[in-house]
Amino acid sequence: MRKILVLFPAISSLLITQLYGAGTLRADTNRIVHTIDGSINEWPTSRFETDKETQIVYSVDQDADNIYLALKIPSQKMQMKILSMGMNVYLDKKGKKREGTGIEFPVKKESASGGGGYGGNRNGGRQNGSGEAGDPKAAREKMASTLLFLKTFGFDDQDDKTQLVTQPNGINIAADWDDSNVLYIEYQIPAAFLGKPTDLNGKPLSVGWKINGFTANAAADAGSGFGSGRSAGFGGGGGRGGGRSGGSSGTGSAQSTTPSQDANSDMAKEMSFWTKLILKF
């Protein structure tokens, strides 16, 4: 009798595998019930990857109705680059890295070169002449308008448009900071916007994010030129070498600019990263 009881679970497991296929059966307790609220507490930490260049932590998921994306952005410098210059997320249902379909959020400010960036006003990058960066919370509040709208483009049977971030039966995005000033962004995208579930089932969905780089005009209008260590909010004065006035004698001019330019080089360039999700409906 004991041997029979021991064999029964193994036989049951074999029958389930033959009926449903290995790896396709998932218990309800393992499902993520997503809430689009700017918090990723419901996401298991094991589901996330980290992009080495931006240090952004990201994940993708789905259920029968929606595609879900999540970002964790710990770097305040990267946060303010995103808030100032905008960011696109692309979804390619062919599993490639095409940029024809996606969402712009945050939306790049039309006046991004006119002081709309983080610390971008001519006096906002320093506090009392100390060279320290401005208050992150105050800067976020100043740029809150970038978190009210999103732009969509290239979705099936959908017009390209600008909409509020909360839309019934549509694309929804929520962003928020925690007490440690870490920024979280969550996306909910109806799967039907990408096509029929029967056509998408088993197909790889490529998901990519692109963060726009600062332009020369934006840096100049920020008051100092990018990385000059004066009034630009990104690393100005407080960045690596940004507040130094020179090194050893005879080389002060070169050393007073190069370190801060190195610190801000990642702010000037466009940055992107991609991942994939095998869709199952």
Sequence and secondary structure as in RCSB ss.txt:
>XXXX:A:sequence
MRKILVLFPAISSLLITQLYGAGTLRADTNRIVHTIDGSINEWPTSRFETDKETQIVYSVDQDADNIYLALKIPS
QKMQMKILSMGMNVYLDKKGKKREGTGIEFPVKKESASGGGGYGGNRNGGRQNGSGEAGDPKAAREKMASTLLFL
KTFGFDDQDDKTQLVTQPNGINIAADWDDSNVLYIEYQIPAAFLGKPTDLNGKPLSVGWKINGFTANAAADAGSG
FGSGRSAGFGGGGGRGGGRSGGSSGTGSAQSTTPSQDANSDMAKEMSFWTKLILKF
>XXXX:A:secstr
 HHHHHHHHHHHHHHHHHHH TT    GGG      SS  TTS GGG EE TTT  EEEEEE SSEEEEEEEE  
HHHHHHHHHH EEEEEETTSS   SSEEE S   TTGGGTTSTT STTTTSSTTS     HHHHHHHTGGGGSEE
EEES TT   EEEES  TTS EEEEEE TT  EEEEEEEEGGGT  HHHHTT EEEEEEEE    HHHHHHTTS 
TTSSSS TTTTTTSTTTT    STT HHHHHHHHHHHHHHHHHS EEEEEEEE   
